[in-house]
Amino acid sequence: QVQLVESGGGLVQAGGSLRLSCAASGSTFSINAMGWYRQAPGKQRELVAIFSSGAVRKYSDSVKGRFTISRDDAKNTVYLQMNSLKPEDTAVYYCTAGPTWRYSTNNYWGQGTQVTVSS
């Protein structure tokens, strides 16, 4: 079992920044991928940014150049630095960790943290 605890969401104006954190505990040796998805109202959950197979970073085209994923292996924590936020970034952001970077119910998921960007 892996437990994921997210923090850092909130309300920000367009153009602002936020940093999300996700700390993993438990059977972290089983994690091959760890990162972030998001889900806006009425939409499917979509990839934001994720580490896959070690240090490989994958980003959604919609956030490239604005968001940066990083990690602290000693703390089993990944971060998502979000800059130049837009209203369309408004969503619940979910941390995920598990065997694959693709959306999978076999992965572990955090409880989600709300990010709201006002125009």
MOPAC internal coordinates of N, CA, C and O (Angstrom, degrees):
PM7 1SCF
backbone

  N    0.0000 0     0.00 0     0.00 0    0    0    0
  C    1.4597 1     0.00 0     0.00 0    1    0    0
  C    1.5188 1   109.78 1     0.00 0    2    1    0
  O    1.2310 1   121.64 1   -36.20 1    3    2    1
  N    1.3096 1   114.47 1   143.80 1    3    2    1
  C    1.4601 1   122.16 1   176.18 1    5    3    2
  C    1.5235 1   107.56 1  -125.31 1    6    5    3
  O    1.2310 1   120.83 1   -46.86 1    7    6    5
  N    1.3067 1   116.01 1   133.14 1    7    6    5
  C    1.4607 1   121.23 1   175.02 1    9    7    6
  C    1.5238 1   108.63 1  -108.26 1   10    9    7
  O    1.2310 1   121.32 1   -43.25 1   11   10    9
  N    1.3305 1   115.07 1   136.75 1   11   10    9
  C    1.4596 1   121.49 1  -179.09 1   13   11   10
  C    1.5285 1   108.70 1  -121.72 1   14   13   11
  O    1.2310 1   120.80 1   -50.45 1   15   14   13
  N    1.3108 1   116.08 1   129.55 1   15   14   13
  C    1.4640 1   121.33 1   178.41 1   17   15   14
  C    1.5191 1   108.40 1  -122.55 1   18   17   15
  O    1.2310 1   121.16 1   -61.34 1   19   18   17
  N    1.3265 1   115.39 1   118.66 1   19   18   17
  C    1.4584 1   121.94 1  -177.58 1   21   19   18
  C    1.5311 1   110.07 1  -100.64 1   22   21   19
  O    1.2310 1   121.40 1   -26.51 1   23   22   21
  N    1.3136 1   114.92 1   153.49 1   23   22   21
  C    1.4625 1   120.13 1   173.39 1   25   23   22
  C    1.5217 1   108.65 1  -155.84 1   26   25   23
  O    1.2310 1   121.26 1   -17.23 1   27   26   25
  N    1.3290 1   115.19 1   162.77 1   27   26   25
  C    1.4513 1   119.93 1   171.44 1   29   27   26
  C    1.5096 1   116.53 1   109.52 1   30   29   27
  O    1.2310 1   119.18 1   176.86 1   31   30   29
  N    1.3069 1   119.16 1    -3.14 1   31   30   29
  C    1.4609 1   119.64 1   178.49 1   33   31   30
  C    1.5168 1   111.46 1   -71.51 1   34   33   31
  O    1.2310 1   121.11 1    -3.85 1   35   34   33
  N    1.3202 1   115.48 1   176.15 1   35   34   33
  C    1.4566 1   119.80 1   178.59 1   37   35   34
  C    1.5016 1   112.59 1   159.93 1   38   37   35
  O    1.2310 1   121.52 1    14.19 1   39   38   37
  N    1.3286 1   114.69 1  -165.81 1   39   38   37
  C    1.4572 1   122.92 1  -179.39 1   41   39   38
  C    1.5246 1   108.96 1  -107.35 1   42   41   39
  O    1.2310 1   121.10 1   -48.41 1   43   42   41
  N    1.3122 1   115.50 1   131.59 1   43   42   41
  C    1.4668 1   120.26 1  -179.08 1   45   43   42
  C    1.5213 1   108.75 1  -144.55 1   46   45   43
  O    1.2310 1   120.62 1   -27.75 1   47   46   45
  N    1.3156 1   116.43 1   152.25 1   47   46   45
  C    1.4554 1   119.89 1   176.50 1   49   47   46
  C    1.5256 1   110.76 1   -79.90 1   50   49   47
  O    1.2310 1   120.87 1   -24.24 1   51   50   49
  N    1.3123 1   115.94 1   155.76 1   51   50   49
  C    1.4664 1   120.66 1   177.22 1   53   51   50
  C    1.5255 1   109.49 1   -55.05 1   54   53   51
  O    1.2310 1   121.48 1   -42.19 1   55   54   53
  N    1.3232 1   114.78 1   137.81 1   55   54   53
  C    1.4576 1   120.74 1  -176.75 1   57   55   54
  C    1.5067 1   113.79 1    92.07 1   58   57   55
  O    1.2310 1   120.52 1   168.78 1   59   58   57
  N    1.3177 1   116.61 1   -11.22 1   59   58   57
  C    1.4538 1   121.24 1  -178.74 1   61   59   58
  C    1.5144 1   112.80 1   -83.57 1   62   61   59
  O    1.2310 1   121.61 1     6.25 1   63   62   61
  N    1.3358 1   114.53 1  -173.75 1   63   62   61
  C    1.4544 1   121.39 1  -176.20 1   65   63   62
  C    1.5242 1   110.77 1  -133.05 1   66   65   63
  O    1.2310 1   121.55 1   -27.19 1   67   66   65
  N    1.3167 1   114.64 1   152.81 1   67   66   65
  C    1.4586 1   122.81 1   172.20 1   69   67   66
  C    1.5187 1   107.54 1  -145.01 1   70   69   67
  O    1.2310 1   120.95 1   -24.89 1   71   70   69
  N    1.3323 1   115.79 1   155.11 1   71   70   69
  C    1.4518 1   120.45 1   172.84 1   73   71   70
  C    1.5112 1   109.40 1  -126.64 1   74   73   71
  O    1.2310 1   121.13 1   -54.54 1   75   74   73
  N    1.3156 1   115.45 1   125.46 1   75   74   73
  C    1.4523 1   121.96 1   176.27 1   77   75   74
  C    1.5255 1   109.61 1   -98.98 1   78   77   75
  O    1.2310 1   121.34 1   -32.42 1   79   78   77
  N    1.3225 1   115.04 1   147.58 1   79   78   77
  C    1.4657 1   121.27 1   176.09 1   81   79   78
  C    1.5173 1   109.25 1  -126.86 1   82   81   79
  O    1.2310 1   120.83 1   -31.86 1   83   82   81
  N    1.3106 1   116.03 1   148.14 1   83   82   81
  C    1.4601 1   121.60 1   175.88 1   85   83   82
  C    1.5207 1   108.12 1  -140.98 1   86   85   83
  O    1.2310 1   121.20 1   -63.58 1   87   86   85
  N    1.3226 1   115.32 1   116.42 1   87   86   85
  C    1.4537 1   121.01 1  -179.81 1   89   87   86
  C    1.5224 1   109.78 1  -104.76 1   90   89   87
  O    1.2310 1   120.77 1   -50.26 1   91   90   89
  N    1.3206 1   116.13 1   129.74 1   91   90   89
  C    1.4563 1   121.85 1   179.74 1   93   91   90
  C    1.5182 1   109.96 1  -104.07 1   94   93   91
  O    1.2310 1   121.27 1   -35.82 1   95   94   93
  N    1.3217 1   115.18 1   144.18 1   95   94   93
  C    1.4586 1   121.12 1   175.02 1   97   95   94
  C    1.5211 1   108.63 1  -142.78 1   98   97   95
  O    1.2310 1   121.05 1   -14.26 1   99   98   97
  N    1.3219 1   115.60 1   165.74 1   99   98   97
  C    1.4554 1   120.22 1  -178.28 1  101   99   98
  C    1.5151 1   110.79 1    97.10 1  102  101   99
  O    1.2310 1   120.42 1    44.16 1  103  102  101
  N    1.3159 1   116.81 1  -135.84 1  103  102  101
  C    1.4669 1   122.56 1  -175.36 1  105  103  102
  C    1.5251 1   111.40 1   -82.22 1  106  105  103
  O    1.2310 1   120.93 1  -117.77 1  107  106  105
  N    1.3091 1   115.82 1    62.23 1  107  106  105
  C    1.4699 1   120.28 1  -174.27 1  109  107  106
  C    1.5256 1   112.24 1   -69.08 1  110  109  107
  O    1.2310 1   119.86 1   162.97 1  111  110  109
  N    1.3392 1   117.87 1   -17.03 1  111  110  109
  C    1.4598 1   120.26 1   178.50 1  113  111  110
  C    1.5311 1   111.31 1   -63.94 1  114  113  111
  O    1.2310 1   120.59 1   160.91 1  115  114  113
  N    1.3276 1   116.48 1   -19.09 1  115  114  113
  C    1.4695 1   120.79 1  -177.50 1  117  115  114
  C    1.5304 1   112.54 1   -85.08 1  118  117  115
  O    1.2310 1   120.66 1   175.82 1  119  118  117
  N    1.3249 1   116.35 1    -4.18 1  119  118  117
  C    1.4648 1   119.86 1  -174.77 1  121  119  118
  C    1.5224 1   110.91 1   -83.15 1  122  121  119
  O    1.2310 1   120.62 1   -55.71 1  123  122  121
  N    1.3256 1   116.41 1   124.29 1  123  122  121
  C    1.4562 1   122.51 1   174.62 1  125  123  122
  C    1.5268 1   111.14 1  -107.02 1  126  125  123
  O    1.2310 1   120.87 1   157.61 1  127  126  125
  N    1.3124 1   115.94 1   -22.39 1  127  126  125
  C    1.4673 1   120.78 1  -179.89 1  129  127  126
  C    1.5220 1   108.34 1  -141.71 1  130  129  127
  O    1.2310 1   121.04 1   -34.27 1  131  130  129
  N    1.3284 1   115.62 1   145.73 1  131  130  129
  C    1.4673 1   119.75 1   179.45 1  133  131  130
  C    1.5144 1   108.41 1  -154.95 1  134  133  131
  O    1.2310 1   121.44 1   -46.99 1  135  134  133
  N    1.3294 1   114.86 1   133.01 1  135  134  133
  C    1.4545 1   117.92 1  -179.17 1  137  135  134
  C    1.5085 1   111.70 1   176.60 1  138  137  135
  O    1.2310 1   121.40 1    33.35 1  139  138  137
  N    1.3521 1   114.93 1  -146.65 1  139  138  137
  C    1.4542 1   120.64 1  -167.91 1  141  139  138
  C    1.5278 1   112.48 1  -132.22 1  142  141  139
  O    1.2310 1   121.91 1   -42.45 1  143  142  141
  N    1.3056 1   113.95 1   137.55 1  143  142  141
  C    1.4474 1   123.96 1   166.80 1  145  143  142
  C    1.5263 1   107.46 1  -119.46 1  146  145  143
  O    1.2310 1   120.89 1   -13.00 1  147  146  145
  N    1.3183 1   115.90 1   167.00 1  147  146  145
  C    1.4635 1   119.74 1   174.19 1  149  147  146
  C    1.5131 1   110.23 1  -142.81 1  150  149  147
  O    1.2310 1   121.54 1   -22.68 1  151  150  149
  N    1.3295 1   114.66 1   157.32 1  151  150  149
  C    1.4566 1   120.25 1   178.75 1  153  151  150
  C    1.5207 1   108.96 1  -140.71 1  154  153  151
  O    1.2310 1   121.05 1   -61.31 1  155  154  153
  N    1.3199 1   115.60 1   118.69 1  155  154  153
  C    1.4573 1   122.16 1   176.07 1  157  155  154
  C    1.5206 1   108.21 1   -92.40 1  158  157  155
  O    1.2310 1   120.20 1   -22.08 1  159  158  157
  N    1.3292 1   117.23 1   157.92 1  159  158  157
  C    1.4734 1   120.31 1  -179.56 1  161  159  158
  C    1.5238 1   111.54 1   -55.44 1  162  161  159
  O    1.2310 1   120.87 1   -49.74 1  163  162  161
  N    1.3209 1   115.95 1   130.26 1  163  162  161
  C    1.4537 1   121.10 1   177.59 1  165  163  162
  C    1.5119 1   115.07 1    76.75 1  166  165  163
  O    1.2310 1   120.02 1  -175.32 1  167  166  165
  N    1.3210 1   117.56 1     4.68 1  167  166  165
  C    1.4629 1   120.92 1  -178.57 1  169  167  166
  C    1.5238 1   110.91 1  -120.46 1  170  169  167
  O    1.2310 1   121.58 1   -16.90 1  171  170  169
  N    1.3272 1   114.58 1   163.10 1  171  170  169
  C    1.4562 1   119.53 1   177.13 1  173  171  170
  C    1.5257 1   110.52 1   -77.30 1  174  173  171
  O    1.2310 1   121.37 1   -23.29 1  175  174  173
  N    1.3001 1   114.99 1   156.71 1  175  174  173
  C    1.4589 1   120.14 1   175.14 1  177  175  174
  C    1.5344 1   108.44 1   -67.48 1  178  177  175
  O    1.2310 1   121.11 1   -44.98 1  179  178  177
  N    1.3143 1   115.48 1   135.02 1  179  178  177
  C    1.4533 1   119.58 1  -176.40 1  181  179  178
  C    1.5184 1   111.60 1  -131.39 1  182  181  179
  O    1.2310 1   121.51 1   -27.47 1  183  182  181
  N    1.3160 1   114.72 1   152.53 1  183  182  181
  C    1.4531 1   120.78 1   177.95 1  185  183  182
  C    1.5282 1   110.40 1   -66.27 1  186  185  183
  O    1.2310 1   120.89 1   -41.68 1  187  186  185
  N    1.3288 1   115.90 1   138.32 1  187  186  185
  C    1.4590 1   121.33 1   172.12 1  189  187  186
  C    1.5277 1   108.64 1  -108.42 1  190  189  187
  O    1.2310 1   120.65 1   116.65 1  191  190  189
  N    1.3170 1   116.37 1   -63.35 1  191  190  189
  C    1.4586 1   121.65 1   179.96 1  193  191  190
  C    1.5151 1   108.26 1  -159.92 1  194  193  191
  O    1.2310 1   120.71 1   -36.28 1  195  194  193
  N    1.3305 1   116.25 1   143.72 1  195  194  193
  C    1.4530 1   118.50 1  -176.19 1  197  195  194
  C    1.5080 1   110.56 1  -157.16 1  198  197  195
  O    1.2310 1   121.13 1   -31.47 1  199  198  197
  N    1.3387 1   115.44 1   148.53 1  199  198  197
  C    1.4528 1   121.81 1   168.76 1  201  199  198
  C    1.5213 1   107.63 1   -89.38 1  202  201  199
  O    1.2310 1   120.82 1   -44.71 1  203  202  201
  N    1.3198 1   116.04 1   135.29 1  203  202  201
  C    1.4493 1   121.43 1   178.34 1  205  203  202
  C    1.5143 1   109.57 1  -131.95 1  206  205  203
  O    1.2310 1   120.65 1   -43.57 1  207  206  205
  N    1.3277 1   116.36 1   136.43 1  207  206  205
  C    1.4647 1   121.65 1   175.40 1  209  207  206
  C    1.5294 1   111.54 1    49.81 1  210  209  207
  O    1.2310 1   121.27 1  -128.21 1  211  210  209
  N    1.3156 1   115.18 1    51.79 1  211  210  209
  C    1.4522 1   118.93 1   178.16 1  213  211  210
  C    1.5069 1   111.69 1    97.45 1  214  213  211
  O    1.2310 1   121.39 1    63.82 1  215  214  213
  N    1.3328 1   114.95 1  -116.18 1  215  214  213
  C    1.4613 1   119.00 1  -171.40 1  217  215  214
  C    1.5171 1   113.72 1   -98.38 1  218  217  215
  O    1.2310 1   119.57 1  -174.25 1  219  218  217
  N    1.3241 1   118.42 1     5.75 1  219  218  217
  C    1.4613 1   120.20 1  -178.81 1  221  219  218
  C    1.5210 1   109.86 1   -73.40 1  222  221  219
  O    1.2310 1   120.33 1   -56.47 1  223  222  221
  N    1.3056 1   116.97 1   123.53 1  223  222  221
  C    1.4631 1   122.17 1   178.23 1  225  223  222
  C    1.5289 1   109.94 1  -101.14 1  226  225  223
  O    1.2310 1   121.28 1   -44.03 1  227  226  225
  N    1.3038 1   115.16 1   135.97 1  227  226  225
  C    1.4597 1   120.89 1   173.94 1  229  227  226
  C    1.5178 1   107.78 1  -121.95 1  230  229  227
  O    1.2310 1   121.13 1   -43.83 1  231  230  229
  N    1.3306 1   115.44 1   136.17 1  231  230  229
  C    1.4583 1   121.82 1   179.04 1  233  231  230
  C    1.5207 1   110.36 1  -127.23 1  234  233  231
  O    1.2310 1   121.50 1   -33.06 1  235  234  233
  N    1.3191 1   114.74 1   146.94 1  235  234  233
  C    1.4510 1   119.91 1   167.78 1  237  235  234
  C    1.5208 1   108.68 1   -67.97 1  238  237  235
  O    1.2310 1   120.36 1   -35.78 1  239  238  237
  N    1.3290 1   116.93 1   144.22 1  239  238  237
  C    1.4585 1   119.98 1   177.95 1  241  239  238
  C    1.5276 1   111.62 1   -57.61 1  242  241  239
  O    1.2310 1   120.38 1   148.47 1  243  242  241
  N    1.3124 1   116.88 1   -31.53 1  243  242  241
  C    1.4637 1   120.59 1  -175.35 1  245  243  242
  C    1.5290 1   113.29 1   -70.40 1  246  245  243
  O    1.2310 1   120.25 1   164.50 1  247  246  245
  N    1.3350 1   117.12 1   -15.50 1  247  246  245
  C    1.4703 1   118.95 1  -177.65 1  249  247  246
  C    1.5225 1   112.68 1  -117.80 1  250  249  247
  O    1.2310 1   120.10 1   174.33 1  251  250  249
  N    1.3212 1   117.42 1    -5.67 1  251  250  249
  C    1.4660 1   120.18 1  -179.86 1  253  251  250
  C    1.5241 1   110.72 1   -56.85 1  254  253  251
  O    1.2310 1   121.27 1   -45.92 1  255  254  253
  N    1.3218 1   115.18 1   134.08 1  255  254  253
  C    1.4593 1   120.57 1  -179.51 1  257  255  254
  C    1.5108 1   113.57 1    86.42 1  258  257  255
  O    1.2310 1   119.89 1   167.74 1  259  258  257
  N    1.3119 1   117.82 1   -12.26 1  259  258  257
  C    1.4739 1   121.24 1   179.64 1  261  259  258
  C    1.5207 1   112.26 1  -115.76 1  262  261  259
  O    1.2310 1   120.58 1   143.92 1  263  262  261
  N    1.3240 1   116.49 1   -36.08 1  263  262  261
  C    1.4627 1   121.17 1  -178.12 1  265  263  262
  C    1.5262 1   109.27 1  -109.00 1  266  265  263
  O    1.2310 1   121.24 1   -32.36 1  267  266  265
  N    1.3333 1   115.24 1   147.64 1  267  266  265
  C    1.4613 1   120.65 1   176.89 1  269  267  266
  C    1.5239 1   109.11 1  -134.65 1  270  269  267
  O    1.2310 1   121.02 1   -51.72 1  271  270  269
  N    1.3144 1   115.65 1   128.28 1  271  270  269
  C    1.4528 1   120.70 1   175.63 1  273  271  270
  C    1.5232 1   108.51 1   -98.59 1  274  273  271
  O    1.2310 1   120.92 1   -42.00 1  275  274  273
  N    1.3183 1   115.84 1   138.00 1  275  274  273
  C    1.4562 1   120.85 1   177.54 1  277  275  274
  C    1.5211 1   108.10 1  -144.10 1  278  277  275
  O    1.2310 1   120.92 1    -6.34 1  279  278  277
  N    1.3170 1   115.85 1   173.66 1  279  278  277
  C    1.4535 1   117.13 1  -177.92 1  281  279  278
  C    1.5171 1   110.73 1  -152.89 1  282  281  279
  O    1.2310 1   121.86 1   -22.48 1  283  282  281
  N    1.3228 1   114.05 1   157.52 1  283  282  281
  C    1.4520 1   122.80 1   173.94 1  285  283  282
  C    1.5163 1   106.07 1  -123.04 1  286  285  283
  O    1.2310 1   120.55 1   -78.37 1  287  286  285
  N    1.3194 1   116.56 1   101.63 1  287  286  285
  C    1.4661 1   120.50 1  -174.83 1  289  287  286
  C    1.5225 1   112.04 1   -64.71 1  290  289  287
  O    1.2310 1   120.51 1   147.92 1  291  290  289
  N    1.3069 1   116.64 1   -32.08 1  291  290  289
  C    1.4706 1   119.67 1   179.98 1  293  291  290
  C    1.5231 1   111.06 1   -64.26 1  294  293  291
  O    1.2310 1   120.86 1   151.89 1  295  294  293
  N    1.3242 1   115.96 1   -28.11 1  295  294  293
  C    1.4686 1   120.80 1  -179.21 1  297  295  294
  C    1.5266 1   112.18 1  -104.49 1  298  297  295
  O    1.2310 1   120.16 1  -177.90 1  299  298  297
  N    1.3418 1   117.30 1     2.10 1  299  298  297
  C    1.4719 1   121.08 1  -176.34 1  301  299  298
  C    1.5262 1   110.76 1    50.01 1  302  301  299
  O    1.2310 1   121.21 1  -134.79 1  303  302  301
  N    1.3017 1   115.28 1    45.21 1  303  302  301
  C    1.4585 1   121.21 1  -174.30 1  305  303  302
  C    1.5223 1   110.15 1  -127.70 1  306  305  303
  O    1.2310 1   120.96 1   -42.42 1  307  306  305
  N    1.3175 1   115.78 1   137.58 1  307  306  305
  C    1.4631 1   121.10 1   171.28 1  309  307  306
  C    1.5238 1   108.37 1  -114.44 1  310  309  307
  O    1.2310 1   121.76 1   -29.06 1  311  310  309
  N    1.3054 1   114.24 1   150.94 1  311  310  309
  C    1.4590 1   121.66 1  -179.06 1  313  311  310
  C    1.5235 1   109.64 1  -124.55 1  314  313  311
  O    1.2310 1   121.19 1   -27.92 1  315  314  313
  N    1.3012 1   115.33 1   152.08 1  315  314  313
  C    1.4548 1   120.85 1   173.24 1  317  315  314
  C    1.5219 1   107.45 1  -129.13 1  318  317  315
  O    1.2310 1   120.94 1   -73.23 1  319  318  317
  N    1.3159 1   115.80 1   106.77 1  319  318  317
  C    1.4539 1   121.22 1   175.13 1  321  319  318
  C    1.5152 1   108.09 1   -87.94 1  322  321  319
  O    1.2310 1   120.99 1   -59.84 1  323  322  321
  N    1.3210 1   115.72 1   120.16 1  323  322  321
  C    1.4588 1   121.41 1  -176.10 1  325  323  322
  C    1.5269 1   108.49 1  -114.99 1  326  325  323
  O    1.2310 1   120.85 1   -65.42 1  327  326  325
  N    1.3033 1   115.98 1   114.58 1  327  326  325
  C    1.4590 1   122.15 1   178.98 1  329  327  326
  C    1.5187 1   110.11 1  -114.86 1  330  329  327
  O    1.2310 1   121.02 1   -16.07 1  331  330  329
  N    1.3196 1   115.65 1   163.93 1  331  330  329
  C    1.4708 1   121.28 1   178.64 1  333  331  330
  C    1.5203 1   110.99 1    49.14 1  334  333  331
  O    1.2310 1   121.02 1  -131.44 1  335  334  333
  N    1.2985 1   115.65 1    48.56 1  335  334  333
  C    1.4614 1   120.19 1  -176.25 1  337  335  334
  C    1.5227 1   111.62 1   -65.38 1  338  337  335
  O    1.2310 1   121.80 1   -34.23 1  339  338  337
  N    1.3249 1   114.16 1   145.77 1  339  338  337
  C    1.4595 1   122.02 1  -179.26 1  341  339  338
  C    1.5255 1   109.08 1  -120.83 1  342  341  339
  O    1.2310 1   120.16 1   -23.43 1  343  342  341
  N    1.3203 1   117.29 1   156.57 1  343  342  341
  C    1.4729 1   118.86 1   177.14 1  345  343  342
  C    1.5341 1   112.86 1   -54.79 1  346  345  343
  O    1.2310 1   120.11 1   147.71 1  347  346  345
  N    1.3108 1   117.39 1   -32.29 1  347  346  345
  C    1.4651 1   119.93 1  -179.69 1  349  347  346
  C    1.5259 1   113.13 1   -72.82 1  350  349  347
  O    1.2310 1   120.06 1   174.21 1  351  350  349
  N    1.3202 1   117.49 1    -5.79 1  351  350  349
  C    1.4650 1   120.75 1   172.89 1  353  351  350
  C    1.5261 1   111.71 1   -82.30 1  354  353  351
  O    1.2310 1   120.51 1   173.21 1  355  354  353
  N    1.3160 1   116.63 1    -6.79 1  355  354  353
  C    1.4642 1   120.72 1   179.65 1  357  355  354
  C    1.5187 1   110.23 1   -61.60 1  358  357  355
  O    1.2310 1   120.72 1   -55.21 1  359  358  357
  N    1.3161 1   116.22 1   124.79 1  359  358  357
  C    1.4608 1   121.80 1  -177.00 1  361  359  358
  C    1.5230 1   109.02 1  -177.28 1  362  361  359
  O    1.2310 1   121.51 1    -8.56 1  363  362  361
  N    1.3163 1   114.72 1   171.44 1  363  362  361
  C    1.4588 1   120.13 1   165.67 1  365  363  362
  C    1.5220 1   106.87 1   -89.28 1  366  365  363
  O    1.2310 1   120.88 1   -53.07 1  367  366  365
  N    1.3155 1   115.92 1   126.93 1  367  366  365
  C    1.4580 1   121.74 1  -178.21 1  369  367  366
  C    1.5327 1   108.36 1  -100.92 1  370  369  367
  O    1.2310 1   121.60 1   -52.25 1  371  370  369
  N    1.3319 1   114.54 1   127.75 1  371  370  369
  C    1.4526 1   121.09 1  -177.58 1  373  371  370
  C    1.5175 1   110.35 1  -114.21 1  374  373  371
  O    1.2310 1   120.81 1   -47.96 1  375  374  373
  N    1.2914 1   116.05 1   132.04 1  375  374  373
  C    1.4535 1   121.18 1   170.75 1  377  375  374
  C    1.5222 1   108.52 1   -83.53 1  378  377  375
  O    1.2310 1   120.61 1   -38.61 1  379  378  377
  N    1.3054 1   116.44 1   141.39 1  379  378  377
  C    1.4537 1   121.21 1   177.26 1  381  379  378
  C    1.5124 1   110.09 1  -135.28 1  382  381  379
  O    1.2310 1   121.08 1   -30.60 1  383  382  381
  N    1.3142 1   115.55 1   149.40 1  383  382  381
  C    1.4655 1   121.41 1   177.67 1  385  383  382
  C    1.5226 1   108.32 1  -150.81 1  386  385  383
  O    1.2310 1   121.15 1   -38.94 1  387  386  385
  N    1.3305 1   115.41 1   141.06 1  387  386  385
  C    1.4558 1   117.88 1   179.34 1  389  387  386
  C    1.4991 1   112.38 1   163.69 1  390  389  387
  O    1.2310 1   120.44 1    26.01 1  391  390  389
  N    1.3254 1   116.77 1  -153.99 1  391  390  389
  C    1.4600 1   120.80 1  -173.77 1  393  391  390
  C    1.5238 1   114.94 1   -77.14 1  394  393  391
  O    1.2310 1   119.13 1   162.22 1  395  394  393
  N    1.3193 1   119.27 1   -17.78 1  395  394  393
  C    1.4556 1   120.59 1  -173.26 1  397  395  394
  C    1.5311 1   111.45 1  -139.36 1  398  397  395
  O    1.2310 1   121.03 1   -27.41 1  399  398  397
  N    1.3311 1   115.63 1   152.59 1  399  398  397
  C    1.4583 1   119.56 1   176.20 1  401  399  398
  C    1.5322 1   110.45 1   -83.44 1  402  401  399
  O    1.2310 1   120.71 1   163.30 1  403  402  401
  N    1.3404 1   116.25 1   -16.70 1  403  402  401
  C    1.4552 1   119.59 1   179.84 1  405  403  402
  C    1.5215 1   109.68 1   -76.82 1  406  405  403
  O    1.2310 1   120.92 1   -22.01 1  407  406  405
  N    1.3276 1   115.85 1   157.99 1  407  406  405
  C    1.4598 1   119.66 1   177.50 1  409  407  406
  C    1.5213 1   108.84 1   -59.73 1  410  409  407
  O    1.2310 1   120.51 1   -51.92 1  411  410  409
  N    1.3217 1   116.63 1   128.08 1  411  410  409
  C    1.4623 1   120.42 1  -178.13 1  413  411  410
  C    1.5133 1   109.74 1  -155.76 1  414  413  411
  O    1.2310 1   121.30 1   -41.71 1  415  414  413
  N    1.3164 1   115.12 1   138.29 1  415  414  413
  C    1.4590 1   118.91 1   174.05 1  417  415  414
  C    1.5260 1   111.10 1   -74.06 1  418  417  415
  O    1.2310 1   120.48 1   171.28 1  419  418  417
  N    1.3339 1   116.69 1    -8.72 1  419  418  417
  C    1.4695 1   119.74 1   175.00 1  421  419  418
  C    1.5162 1   111.55 1   -80.01 1  422  421  419
  O    1.2310 1   120.27 1   166.09 1  423  422  421
  N    1.3071 1   117.10 1   -13.91 1  423  422  421
  C    1.4621 1   120.89 1   174.65 1  425  423  422
  C    1.5233 1   110.28 1   -80.00 1  426  425  423
  O    1.2310 1   120.99 1   -19.04 1  427  426  425
  N    1.3008 1   115.71 1   160.96 1  427  426  425
  C    1.4554 1   121.81 1   171.46 1  429  427  426
  C    1.5242 1   108.44 1   -88.65 1  430  429  427
  O    1.2310 1   121.13 1   -32.01 1  431  430  429
  N    1.3305 1   115.45 1   147.99 1  431  430  429
  C    1.4663 1   121.07 1  -177.75 1  433  431  430
  C    1.5198 1   110.32 1  -131.54 1  434  433  431
  O    1.2310 1   120.97 1   -38.80 1  435  434  433
  N    1.3212 1   115.75 1   141.20 1  435  434  433
  C    1.4467 1   120.45 1   173.53 1  437  435  434
  C    1.5198 1   110.53 1   -78.46 1  438  437  435
  O    1.2310 1   121.43 1    -0.61 1  439  438  437
  N    1.3194 1   114.88 1   179.39 1  439  438  437
  C    1.4638 1   120.40 1  -175.99 1  441  439  438
  C    1.5313 1   111.89 1   -79.27 1  442  441  439
  O    1.2310 1   120.67 1   165.49 1  443  442  441
  N    1.3208 1   116.33 1   -14.51 1  443  442  441
  C    1.4659 1   120.47 1   179.87 1  445  443  442
  C    1.5181 1   111.88 1    93.98 1  446  445  443
  O    1.2310 1   121.53 1   -33.50 1  447  446  445
  N    1.3152 1   114.68 1   146.50 1  447  446  445
  C    1.4643 1   121.00 1   176.08 1  449  447  446
  C    1.5186 1   108.50 1  -133.39 1  450  449  447
  O    1.2310 1   120.58 1   -45.82 1  451  450  449
  N    1.3131 1   116.50 1   134.18 1  451  450  449
  C    1.4554 1   121.73 1  -175.05 1  453  451  450
  C    1.5338 1   110.56 1   -80.57 1  454  453  451
  O    1.2310 1   121.41 1   -48.89 1  455  454  453
  N    1.3202 1   114.91 1   131.11 1  455  454  453
  C    1.4676 1   121.62 1   171.06 1  457  455  454
  C    1.5215 1   107.09 1  -119.44 1  458  457  455
  O    1.2310 1   120.89 1   -57.11 1  459  458  457
  N    1.3197 1   115.91 1   122.89 1  459  458  457
  C    1.4557 1   121.45 1   179.61 1  461  459  458
  C    1.5213 1   108.78 1  -123.15 1  462  461  459
  O    1.2310 1   121.03 1   -55.22 1  463  462  461
  N    1.3234 1   115.63 1   124.78 1  463  462  461
  C    1.4558 1   121.56 1   179.80 1  465  463  462
  C    1.5187 1   108.26 1  -113.91 1  466  465  463
  O    1.2310 1   120.75 1   -62.07 1  467  466  465
  N    1.3134 1   116.17 1   117.93 1  467  466  465
  C    1.4624 1   120.55 1  -178.73 1  469  467  466
  C    1.5292 1   110.13 1   -93.06 1  470  469  467
  O    1.2310 1   121.61 1   -31.74 1  471  470  469
  N    1.3211 1   114.52 1   148.26 1  471  470  469
  C    1.4824 1   119.29 1  -178.24 1  473  471  470
  C    1.5166 1   111.51 1   -90.25 1  474  473  471
  O    1.2310 1   120.10 1   180.00 1  475  474  473

